[in-house]
Amino acid sequence: MTPTNMFCYPATFENDPKTGTVLVGFPDIPFCHSVGSDEAEALLNAVDALITAFESFEERREPIPAPSASEPGKPVVSFDYPT
């Protein structure tokens, strides 16, 4: 079995009044964004977006940015990733 590490990245969740969707961004990985029809779907899609970003860093042989410290009460997206 491949060992994994738990990663926790601070995230921003923003409601888009035009479309009614929830937009997700990551300050530590500026090119990584996601969207969902509601907060639950946005969270699921955010994990997929982070995994895709990690794969992109690995393909380019670039270091994966470390997550910044999370602020109390602010959202964090957590997931396991193979190491």
DRENKEFI-914671 format. One record per residue: residue in one letter; x, y, z of N, C-alpha, C in turn; residue number from 1. Coordinates in steps of 0.001 Angstrom, whole numbers. Example, Ala and Ser with C-alpha at 12.3 -4.5 7.8 and 13.67 -1.06 7.14 Angstrom:
2
   resn       npx       npy       npz      capx      capy      capz       cpx       cpy       cpz   resi
      a     13190     -5690      7800     12300     -4500      7800     13200     -3300      7800      1
      s     12850     -2250      7080     13670     -1060      7140     12900        30      7870      2
This chain:
83
   resn       npx       npy       npz      capx      capy      capz       cpx       cpy       cpz   resi
      m       839     -1178         0         0         0         0       887      1245         0      1
      t       515      2241      -768      1272      3483      -867       999      4356       346      2
      p      2053      4821      1023      1822      5713      2171      1259      7058      1705      3
      t       466      7660      2543      -123      8966      2230       148      9941      3372      4
      n        26     11208      3055        85     12283      4040     -1216     13051      3983      5
      m     -1622     13573      5114     -2812     14425      5168     -2366     15863      4942      6
      f     -2992     16517      3986     -2725     17925      3694     -3968     18735      4035      7
      c     -3751     19933      4565     -4845     20837      4941     -4518     22231      4421      8
      y     -5245     22665      3414     -4997     23965      2793     -6121     24946      3103      9
      p     -5761     26146      3572     -6771     27187      3749     -7439     27479      2406     10
      a     -8734     27729      2461     -9491     27967      1233    -10410     29167      1406     11
      t    -10771     29729       271    -11783     30787       263    -13015     30239      -448     12
      f    -14164     30454       122    -15443     30067      -480    -16220     31342      -724     13
      e    -16669     31521     -1954    -17377     32744     -2319    -18618     32387     -3120     14
      n    -19748     32927     -2723    -20988     32716     -3469    -21022     33656     -4658     15
      d    -21325     33107     -5820    -21454     33918     -7037    -22930     34240     -7228     16
      p    -23333     35488     -6975    -24757     35832     -7071    -25324     35706     -8485     17
      k    -24469     35826     -9494    -24947     35710    -10871    -25379     34294    -11207     18
      t    -24585     33311    -10763    -24851     31930    -11152    -25413     31080    -10014     19
      g    -25291     31582     -8779    -25742     30814     -7630    -24783     29710     -7232     20
      t    -23597     29697     -7835    -22616     28675     -7513    -21679     29149     -6402     21
      v    -20905     28216     -5887    -19903     28518     -4862    -18530     28344     -5488     22
      l    -17711     29403     -5426    -16366     29389     -5976    -15370     29130     -4859     23
      v    -14362     28306     -5135    -13341     27973     -4146    -11973     28354     -4704     24
      g    -11168     28979     -3857     -9798     29321     -4227     -8853     28951     -3098     25
      f     -7572     28919     -3418     -6547     28554     -2444     -5426     29585     -2487     26
      p     -5274     30373     -1433     -4221     31398     -1429     -2819     30832     -1654     27
      d     -2562     29612     -1208     -1236     29018     -1343      -963     28470     -2743     28
      i     -2015     28238     -3510     -1875     27726     -4884     -2797     28568     -5760     29
      p     -2328     29757     -6161     -3199     30725     -6833     -3887     30232     -8101     30
      f     -3284     29272     -8831     -3927     28798    -10064     -4974     27717     -9806     31
      c     -5150     27313     -8559     -6075     26230     -8221     -7425     26812     -7789     32
      h     -8459     26490     -8561     -9814     26968     -8282    -10801     25834     -8522     33
      s    -11966     25976     -7933    -13018     24992     -8129    -14363     25688     -7976     34
      v    -15411     24965     -8330    -16759     25510     -8245    -17724     24367     -7958     35
      g    -18836     24688     -7354    -19881     23704     -7109    -21229     24384     -7043     36
      s    -22281     23607     -7198    -23631     24176     -7143    -24019     24572     -5726     37
      d    -23339     23976     -4736    -23538     24338     -3332    -22215     24115     -2602     38
      e    -22156     24426     -1317    -20898     24324      -585    -20382     22883      -516     39
      a    -21272     21917      -366    -20848     20514      -286    -20199     20067     -1597     40
      e    -20830     20388     -2717    -20264     20012     -4015    -18969     20780     -4270     41
      a    -18926     22048     -3894    -17713     22847     -4067    -16553     22240     -3276     42
      l    -16824     21738     -2081    -15791     21118     -1262    -15265     19845     -1922     43
      l    -16155     19001     -2421    -15730     17785     -3127    -14884     18133     -4348     44
      n    -15322     19113     -5106    -14584     19521     -6296    -13254     20173     -5931     45
      a    -13204     20829     -4773    -11969     21471     -4320    -10888     20431     -4048     46
      v    -11265     19309     -3476    -10295     18232     -3241     -9745     17748     -4577     47
      d    -10618     17537     -5549    -10174     17110     -6883     -9243     18144     -7503     48
      a     -9553     19428     -7334     -8715     20487     -7893     -7334     20481     -7251     49
      l     -7269     20284     -5936     -5970     20238     -5264     -5154     19026     -5715     50
      i     -5788     17888     -5862     -5083     16690     -6328     -4538     16927     -7734     51
      t     -5329     17543     -8598     -4867     17864     -9946     -3691     18831     -9898     52
      a     -3750     19816     -9012     -2635     20762     -8866     -1375     20041     -8396     53
      f     -1520     19141     -7433      -366     18374     -6939       250     17559     -8077     54
      e      -592     16910     -8869      -103     16116     -9993       646     17000    -10992     55
      s       136     18214    -11188       797     19158    -12089      2171     19545    -11565     56
      f      2273     19818    -10272      3578     20132     -9686      4546     18962     -9876     57
      e      4054     17751     -9637      4922     16578     -9769      5385     16379    -11212     58
      e      4484     16556    -12175      4839     16389    -13588      5909     17387    -14003     59
      r      5836     18612    -13446      6814     19655    -13778      8046     19594    -12871     60
      r      8024     18624    -11947      9122     18449    -10988      9359     19717    -10168     61
      e      8251     20330     -9779      8299     21525     -8935      7851     21139     -7531     62
      p      8361     21825     -6527      7922     21523     -5164      6459     21918     -4958     63
      i      5777     21133     -4182      4382     21447     -3825      4422     22487     -2713     64
      p      3739     23619     -2892      3759     24653     -1855      3184     24126      -537     65
      a      3866     24457       530      3362     24074      1854      2132     24916      2175     66
      p      1173     24333      2873         3     25128      3255       376     26148      4320     67
      s      -221     27315      4205       -19     28326      5241      -857     27954      6465     68
      a      -560     28602      7558     -1322     28335      8782     -2771     28768      8574     69
      s     -3671     27950      9043     -5087     28297      8915     -5485     29224     10059     70
      e     -6424     30075      9759     -6935     31002     10757     -8173     30400     11408     71
      p     -8342     30609     12699     -9525     30071     13380    -10818     30542     12691     72
      g    -11705     29593     12470    -12995     29910     11866    -12986     30020     10351     73
      k    -11816     29929      9741    -11717     30016      8278    -11720     28606      7695     74
      p    -12267     28429      6477    -12354     27086      5899    -10993     26522      5513     75
      v    -10892     25210      5641     -9703     24450      5270    -10170     23222      4498     76
      v     -9465     22901      3423     -9757     21699      2659     -8671     20679      2992     77
      s     -9088     19508      3464     -8167     18460      3890     -8319     17237      2990     78
      f     -7182     16578      2711     -7223     15380      1881     -5927     14606      2056     79
      d     -5972     13310      1739     -4792     12450      1743     -4185     12448       352     80
      y     -2857     12422       312     -2165     12362      -975      -965     11443      -831     81
      p      -724     10580     -1824       416      9666     -1736      1739     10425     -1665     82
      t      2649      9878      -871      3967     10502      -743      5034      9592     -1295     83
